[in-house]
Amino acid sequence: MSKNESDAKVQTIFGKEKNPSSIEPKKLTLDSPLKFRCHPGVRCFTACCGGIKIILTPYDILQLTRRLAIPAHEFLHTYSLPTYLEKTDMPGVMIKLREEDNKCPFVTPEGCTVYTDRPTACRYYPVGMADFHEGGSRDADGEEVKTAEEKFFFTVREDHCKGFEEDKEWTIREWRADQGVDVRDEMNKEWLRLVMRRKSYGLQATLSEQAKRMFFMASTDIATFRKFVFESTFLDTYELDQETIDKIREDDVELMLFSFKYLAATLFGAQTLNIKEEKIKAKVAQIKERQDETVMQSIKEYEELKAQTAAQKVGTGVLKK
């Protein structure tokens, strides 16, 4: 394990692996006051951009690849490391920190070079959000039970951060709007629900390798997912109206949001996509044919065994006229 990966385990922003003492034990609402400002004149400017684990959401990757004008596979190879999303076996990626100073590759002494397209995790700091029902619950048959969301906010106050000493006052709502968090939350919502749904099953259940590959591909490389949709039997299998087809053919954001529906259907059986009726009938017929073949093979094996038993009895003189 590299130094970057080791250090990244200590401190996280998006999905905490442990409860650090820097989290203030106070529940906040959207209307709670916040006194904070970060700018180049603050003594600790960019200090929070190192020694951290920044998980990238699909929308983060999409926006960064657009900003850098490079394909997703190049971005992943150059700027990311593989990881597992917290407490699941779902594969994801995190920012690969620079070896020389253990900082984000996009940060300079003057600030973030991709600031307007920075990841969701960076936008949240220093205001975090918690959701008591994010993992969901299940009934006796294992079906997911929908519960009301109970979200609240909190601040992360680290010793090195001097932004809290600034005189700028906001509400949590105003801070989130200023940082573009609300937009990111909407873009990430269905993807995060997939992660939370998987998390609710616990570690005793596992995803197949094929499911993991599909989740990773759809979450990180929208161009490859588009090829999967339009260059395979996908459109022959699923019912999609022409308006949806046109949107996902041209619009990356629409395709990303559609991929979440596909993953919900294939990974968890959610009723988000319909399989064409003829495909269902063909599958049922195929299963019946296989069952019939199995039954006929069983009968054949039984008759052969019966004949062999009879022959053995004749050979040993058990059967007499």
Secondary structure, 3 states (H helix, E strand, C coil): CCHHHHHHCCCECCCCCCCCCCECCCCECCCCEEECCCCCCCCCCCHHHECCECECCHHHHHHHHHHHCCCHHHHHHHHEEEEECCCCCCEEEEECCCCCCCECCCEECCEECCHHHCCHHHHHCCEEEEECCCCCEECCCCCEECCCCCEEEEEECCCCCCHHHCCCEEEHHHHHHHHCHHHHHHHHHHHHHHHHHHHHHCCCCCCCHHHHHHHHHHHHCHHHHHHHHHCCCHHHHECCCHHHHHHHHHCHHHHHHHHHHHHHHHHHCCCCCCECHHHHHHHHHHHHHHHHHHHHHHHHHHHHHHHHHHHHHHHCCCCCC
